[in-house]
Amino acid sequence: MEIIKYDGNMPVDEAIKVDDPLLAVISFGGEKAIVSHIDEAVEHHILLRKAGYRGTEIDEFFRIAVDRAEGASWTFICPANYKNISDKTRRVAAFYKDGFSVISKFLSEIGYFVDISIPKRYRRHLEELK
């Protein structure tokens, strides 16, 4: 996985050392991740723009905020065209499975062995799996 560290006022490596929160986007295929100190980007689409993307590609990335104390908080929003799976239940299930795999790989590559959680406001998509 290629990890692009967007360093601004606080470099990513320094944020990791002091356990300040990070913001990251990870491509669906797991080929690339972009990470910054949370205060540098504030929002995932802003992080993409700062890294040279248009920001409209947000639906091509898994999105997390992470620190060691709280773990990884996954913004769980499954795009309607994810992997061109038309059945919503199957699409959400694939997104869930793929996301945990790719996000876990990214986290381990930056040295974070933490839980991945989905905040309550994003869990409505998971109702499709019940």
C-alpha positions in Angstrom: 0.0 0.0 0.0 1.3 3.4 -0.9 0.8 5.8 2.0 0.9 9.5 1.3 1.5 11.6 4.4 0.1 15.1 4.0 2.3 17.0 6.4 1.2 20.5 7.3 1.5 22.3 10.6 2.1 19.0 12.3 3.8 16.2 10.4 2.0 12.8 10.4 5.0 11.1 12.1 4.9 13.6 14.9 1.1 13.3 15.3 1.6 9.5 15.6 4.4 10.0 18.3 2.1 12.2 20.5 -1.1 10.2 19.6 -2.9 13.2 18.1 -5.8 12.1 15.9 -5.3 11.4 12.2 -7.6 11.6 9.3 -7.2 9.1 6.5 -8.8 8.0 3.2 -7.9 4.6 1.8 -8.7 3.5 -1.7 -11.2 0.8 -2.1 -8.6 -1.6 -3.6 -6.1 -0.8 -0.8 -3.5 0.4 -3.2 -3.2 3.9 -1.8 -3.9 5.8 1.5 -3.6 9.5 2.3 -3.2 10.5 5.9 -2.8 13.8 7.8 -3.1 15.3 11.2 -6.9 15.8 11.8 -6.5 19.6 12.2 -4.7 19.8 8.9 -7.5 18.5 6.8 -10.6 18.6 9.1 -12.7 16.7 6.5 -12.0 13.8 4.2 -12.9 15.6 1.0 -10.5 18.4 2.0 -7.7 15.9 2.6 -8.3 14.6 -0.9 -8.1 18.1 -2.4 -4.9 18.9 -0.4 -3.4 15.7 -1.8 -4.1 16.7 -5.4 -7.5 15.1 -6.0 -10.7 17.0 -6.9 -12.4 15.9 -3.7 -15.3 14.6 -5.7 -13.6 11.2 -5.7 -14.6 10.8 -2.0 -16.9 7.8 -2.9 -13.8 5.8 -4.0 -12.3 5.8 -0.6 -12.9 4.3 2.9 -12.8 7.2 5.5 -11.5 7.0 9.0 -10.4 9.1 11.9 -8.0 7.4 14.3 -5.9 7.6 17.4 -4.7 5.0 19.9 -7.1 6.0 22.7 -10.3 5.9 20.7 -9.4 3.5 17.9 -10.5 4.0 14.3 -13.9 5.6 13.7 -15.1 4.6 10.2 -17.4 6.9 8.3 -19.5 4.0 6.9 -21.2 5.3 3.7 -21.6 2.7 1.0 -21.8 4.2 -2.4 -24.8 3.1 -4.5 -22.4 1.9 -7.3 -20.0 0.0 -5.0 -18.5 -2.8 -7.2 -21.5 -2.4 -9.4 -23.5 -4.6 -7.1 -27.2 -3.8 -7.7 -28.6 -5.7 -4.7 -28.3 -3.3 -1.7 -27.9 -6.0 0.9 -25.1 -7.7 -1.0 -23.5 -4.3 -1.8 -23.4 -3.2 1.9 -22.1 -6.7 2.9 -19.3 -6.4 0.4 -18.5 -2.9 1.5 -18.4 -3.9 5.1 -16.1 -6.9 4.5 -13.8 -5.1 2.2 -13.6 -2.0 4.4 -12.5 -4.0 7.5 -9.9 -5.8 5.5 -8.4 -2.7 3.8 -8.7 -0.4 6.8 -7.0 -3.1 9.1 -4.2 -3.3 6.6 -3.6 0.4 6.6 -3.8 0.7 10.3 -1.2 -2.1 10.8 1.1 -0.5 8.2 1.2 2.8 10.3 1.6 0.8 13.5 -1.9 1.2 14.9 -3.4 -2.0 16.3 -6.8 -0.6 17.4 -10.4 -1.4 17.1 -12.5 -0.2 14.2 -15.9 1.2 15.1 -18.7 2.5 13.1 -20.4 5.5 14.8 -24.1 5.2 15.5 -25.1 7.8 12.9 -23.5 5.6 10.2 -25.0 2.3 11.3 -28.3 2.7 9.4 -26.7 1.0 6.4 -25.9 -2.0 8.5 -29.6 -2.6 9.1 -29.6 -4.0 5.5 -27.5 -6.9 6.8 -30.0 -8.0 9.5 
